Every structure is written in C-alpha cells, then in structure tokens.
Amino acid sequence: MAGIPFGHVLALSGILVALGVACATARRNLIMILLGVEIMLNGASIAFAAAALRWQQLEGQAFVLFIIAIAAAEVSVGLALIVHLYHRTGSLDPEKFNMLK
Amino acid sequence: MNLFNILFYSIALLIVVSTGLAVTRRNLVHAVIYLIMSFFGSAFVFYLFGAPFLAALMVIVYAGAIMILFLFIIMMLRVETPEEQLFPARQMWPAVAVAAGYLVVGALLAAHDPAAGAVLGPAQTEPAVFGAYVFRNTWLAVEVTSLLLLVALIGALFIGKRPTHESEE
C-alpha cells in the first residue's frame, strides 16, 4: 500500500501544536515563548500542506506561504520587543514585567 | 511499506524527537539548534508532499533567517538563566492540561474525520505553477502581506531604537 493516511499527518501536526503550547505555557523565558509560537505555526503549516495534497488544491500551499511570511513579521517585532524589555529591566522573566510604566 | 512511507515516518519521528528536545532544553542555544533540525525535517515533509518551493522557503526563511535571528538575540543579550526552574509545578499543570486537550481533540479529529482515511501519494507541484497560482488567485493577500512586512520592519526599527534619555526608575 503506497502512501500515508491523512490522519497520520494530522497526528504529527497535532503533536507539534501540543508541544508548542506546552513550551509557550510552561517555560519562563520570553524567547522560549516565541519559540513555542514558532513550533505551533510549523505544525499548522504541515497540516495545510497535507490538506493541499489530499484535495489536490493549491490553496493549502498558498496558506503555508503566508504563514511563513507572517511568522517572519511576528518574530522580528517580537524579538525587537524582547530586546527593548531586556534593556529596560535586565531580565527575560515574564513575571518581572508587571509594571505599566 | 515503500520508500515514500519509510521516509515520511522516519522524518516525522525526527521532527517530534528534535522538537521535544528543543522544548526541554535549559540552554537556549541548544534549543534553537534542535529546532533548526526540526525545521529541516519539516522542509523535507513539504518536499514529500509535493511542494519543493515551500521546502526551499522553509530552509531559507525559517531555518536560515528566523532561527539565526533568535541565535543573534540570544548571543547578544547574554542571557544566563541557571536559576530558571525548568517547568515549575505552578505552570506545569496548565501546560499539561492545555497540551493534553489539544492532543485529545487532535486524536479525535484524526480518528473520526471521514477524510482521515484518505491515502496521500507522491505528487509534485512545479514552482512556476504555484507562483502563477499565488499571483493570480491570491494577489490581494500577497499585497496585504507585503504591507504587513513593511509595518513590521518599521515597528521593529522603532521599538529597537535605544532610548535617547534613560527614563527615571
């Protein structure tokens, strides 16, 4: 039997999203939180690419293209914010950022 | 079991293992390196699914640009977090709950989706066909994305600018 069942690919992307959620929720480091978001986006794009192959439509692949572009934008702004916060407080612990000022 | 299946399952195992290692590393540099391995695996999965252009983009943009940006920032900030308790119990519980919820929903979806049994075979999309599709059918999204990238560039420049006067603290 040639080929992979679609459910196995969905399982792979589900595992990736769960790992990303665990990383973004449990780690106490702003950089690891951003990395968790990246892992989640990666899992979602694998599901999109598999769906594009499953239904033989190119929309899924176009969606992956936009996911990659938006991840680049998100990372650039997020890292700039992290550097700014580090210069203000000297720490990357999210619990230190509890002042509005 | 043919070559397509063997390649997919071994690459999937590589992705899951390297992502799991990345999530649990205490050293941020090690985490980023493991994640680069995971993204290379994703690029290979895209190639298997017949999207060579996306595979190239994954290597160039994700592994090549985004992760290197992370490495630059980590090395620039000289973050030392030996006191960071990996997965403190207070945050472990919500993390496990949310991730387990995602896993259960994903497993149910994969098990009961009528489309889940469909078998994916090898295929190939020519990059020229894909490019023509993107610029013909989703041109508005391309424009909006380019505007978003411009806004992100300006925002990153504005935020990253060092303050001219130190705010009183």
Boltz contact constraints between the chains, C-beta under 6 A:
constraints:
  - contact:
      token1: [A, 2]
      token2: [B, 2]
      max_distance: 6.0
  - contact:
      token1: [A, 2]
      token2: [B, 121]
      max_distance: 6.0
  - contact:
      token1: [A, 3]
      token2: [B, 119]
      max_distance: 6.0
  - contact:
      token1: [A, 3]
      token2: [B, 120]
      max_distance: 6.0
  - contact:
      token1: [A, 3]
      token2: [B, 121]
      max_distance: 6.0
  - contact:
      token1: [A, 4]
      token2: [B, 8]
      max_distance: 6.0
  - contact:
      token1: [A, 4]
      token2: [B, 120]
      max_distance: 6.0
  - contact:
      token1: [A, 5]
      token2: [B, 119]
      max_distance: 6.0
  - contact:
      token1: [A, 6]
      token2: [B, 115]
      max_distance: 6.0
  - contact:
      token1: [A, 6]
      token2: [B, 116]
      max_distance: 6.0
  - contact:
      token1: [A, 6]
      token2: [B, 118]
      max_distance: 6.0
  - contact:
      token1: [A, 7]
      token2: [B, 110]
      max_distance: 6.0
  - contact:
      token1: [A, 7]
      token2: [B, 116]
      max_distance: 6.0
  - contact:
      token1: [A, 10]
      token2: [B, 110]
      max_distance: 6.0
  - contact:
      token1: [A, 11]
      token2: [B, 110]
      max_distance: 6.0
  - contact:
      token1: [A, 12]
      token2: [B, 12]
      max_distance: 6.0
  - contact:
      token1: [A, 14]
      token2: [B, 106]
      max_distance: 6.0
  - contact:
      token1: [A, 15]
      token2: [B, 16]
      max_distance: 6.0
  - contact:
      token1: [A, 17]
      token2: [B, 102]
      max_distance: 6.0
  - contact:
      token1: [A, 18]
      token2: [B, 99]
      max_distance: 6.0
  - contact:
      token1: [A, 18]
      token2: [B, 102]
      max_distance: 6.0
  - contact:
      token1: [A, 18]
      token2: [B, 103]
      max_distance: 6.0
  - contact:
      token1: [A, 19]
      token2: [B, 19]
      max_distance: 6.0
  - contact:
      token1: [A, 19]
      token2: [B, 23]
      max_distance: 6.0
  - contact:
      token1: [A, 21]
      token2: [B, 98]
      max_distance: 6.0
  - contact:
      token1: [A, 21]
      token2: [B, 99]
      max_distance: 6.0
  - contact:
      token1: [A, 21]
      token2: [B, 102]
      max_distance: 6.0
  - contact:
      token1: [A, 22]
      token2: [B, 95]
      max_distance: 6.0
  - contact:
      token1: [A, 22]
      token2: [B, 99]
      max_distance: 6.0
  - contact:
      token1: [A, 23]
      token2: [B, 23]
      max_distance: 6.0
  - contact:
      token1: [A, 25]
      token2: [B, 94]
      max_distance: 6.0
  - contact:
      token1: [A, 25]
      token2: [B, 95]
      max_distance: 6.0
  - contact:
      token1: [A, 25]
      token2: [B, 98]
      max_distance: 6.0
  - contact:
      token1: [A, 26]
      token2: [B, 87]
      max_distance: 6.0
  - contact:
      token1: [A, 26]
      token2: [B, 91]
      max_distance: 6.0
  - contact:
      token1: [A, 26]
      token2: [B, 92]
      max_distance: 6.0
  - contact:
      token1: [A, 26]
      token2: [B, 95]
      max_distance: 6.0
  - contact:
      token1: [A, 28]
      token2: [B, 84]
      max_distance: 6.0
  - contact:
      token1: [A, 31]
      token2: [B, 28]
      max_distance: 6.0
  - contact:
      token1: [A, 39]
      token2: [B, 19]
      max_distance: 6.0
  - contact:
      token1: [A, 42]
      token2: [B, 42]
      max_distance: 6.0
  - contact:
      token1: [A, 46]
      token2: [B, 45]
      max_distance: 6.0
  - contact:
      token1: [A, 49]
      token2: [B, 46]
      max_distance: 6.0
  - contact:
      token1: [A, 49]
      token2: [B, 49]
      max_distance: 6.0
  - contact:
      token1: [A, 49]
      token2: [B, 51]
      max_distance: 6.0
  - contact:
      token1: [A, 50]
      token2: [B, 49]
      max_distance: 6.0
  - contact:
      token1: [A, 53]
      token2: [B, 49]
      max_distance: 6.0
  - contact:
      token1: [A, 53]
      token2: [B, 50]
      max_distance: 6.0
  - contact:
      token1: [A, 53]
      token2: [B, 120]
      max_distance: 6.0
  - contact:
      token1: [A, 53]
      token2: [B, 123]
      max_distance: 6.0
  - contact:
      token1: [A, 54]
      token2: [B, 118]
      max_distance: 6.0
  - contact:
      token1: [A, 58]
      token2: [B, 133]
      max_distance: 6.0
  - contact:
      token1: [A, 61]
      token2: [B, 51]
      max_distance: 6.0
  - contact:
      token1: [A, 61]
      token2: [B, 54]
      max_distance: 6.0
  - contact:
      token1: [A, 62]
      token2: [B, 134]
      max_distance: 6.0
  - contact:
      token1: [A, 62]
      token2: [B, 138]
      max_distance: 6.0
  - contact:
      token1: [A, 64]
      token2: [B, 54]
      max_distance: 6.0
  - contact:
      token1: [A, 66]
      token2: [B, 141]
      max_distance: 6.0
  - contact:
      token1: [A, 66]
      token2: [B, 145]
      max_distance: 6.0
  - contact:
      token1: [A, 68]
      token2: [B, 57]
      max_distance: 6.0
  - contact:
      token1: [A, 68]
      token2: [B, 61]
      max_distance: 6.0
  - contact:
      token1: [A, 69]
      token2: [B, 145]
      max_distance: 6.0
  - contact:
      token1: [A, 72]
      token2: [B, 61]
      max_distance: 6.0
  - contact:
      token1: [A, 73]
      token2: [B, 148]
      max_distance: 6.0
  - contact:
      token1: [A, 73]
      token2: [B, 149]
      max_distance: 6.0
  - contact:
      token1: [A, 73]
      token2: [B, 152]
      max_distance: 6.0
  - contact:
      token1: [A, 75]
      token2: [B, 66]
      max_distance: 6.0
  - contact:
      token1: [A, 76]
      token2: [B, 152]
      max_distance: 6.0
  - contact:
      token1: [A, 76]
      token2: [B, 156]
      max_distance: 6.0
  - contact:
      token1: [A, 77]
      token2: [B, 152]
      max_distance: 6.0
  - contact:
      token1: [A, 77]
      token2: [B, 155]
      max_distance: 6.0
  - contact:
      token1: [A, 77]
      token2: [B, 156]
      max_distance: 6.0
  - contact:
      token1: [A, 79]
      token2: [B, 73]
      max_distance: 6.0
  - contact:
      token1: [A, 80]
      token2: [B, 156]
      max_distance: 6.0
  - contact:
      token1: [A, 80]
      token2: [B, 159]
      max_distance: 6.0
  - contact:
      token1: [A, 80]
      token2: [B, 160]
      max_distance: 6.0
  - contact:
      token1: [A, 81]
      token2: [B, 159]
      max_distance: 6.0
  - contact:
      token1: [A, 84]
      token2: [B, 159]
      max_distance: 6.0
  - contact:
      token1: [A, 86]
      token2: [B, 77]
      max_distance: 6.0
  - contact:
      token1: [A, 92]
      token2: [B, 79]
      max_distance: 6.0
